[in-house]
């Protein structure tokens, strides 16, 4: 798939995928950043009518929502750095720095991990 960041065309493929979720796939870019690309309604992971409708609504909301995200925040705050567009200039995702060695942080999203108790 071709994506556009600041007008530059970048190709991402299944070999670049480092994560998958219900709403998006995460791609590792050559820059060391990650691209969160929202699943389109025709994405093969979306099967039900409700999932497809949710994807359509999410893409519509992000046409304005991501453009309004604050810029120039402190360097220790992780936030979307750039917006990703498709060939028709629609917003399809965003770029963020890749955080390495964050397994514990990622696992907080897993209910079973939180429920077993996490020591501080």
HUPE-V589143 format. One record per helix or strand. SS is the DSSP state (hx for helix, st for strand). FROM is the first residue (numbers start at 0). TO is the last residue. Records with the same first field share a line. If there is no record, write none. Layout:
# HUPE-V589143
SS: FROM-TO ; FROM-TO
This chain:
# HUPE-V589143
st: 1-4 ; 7-10 ; 16-19 ; 23-27 ; 32-37 ; 81-84 ; 90-96
hx: 13-15 ; 48-67 ; 102-106 ; 110-114
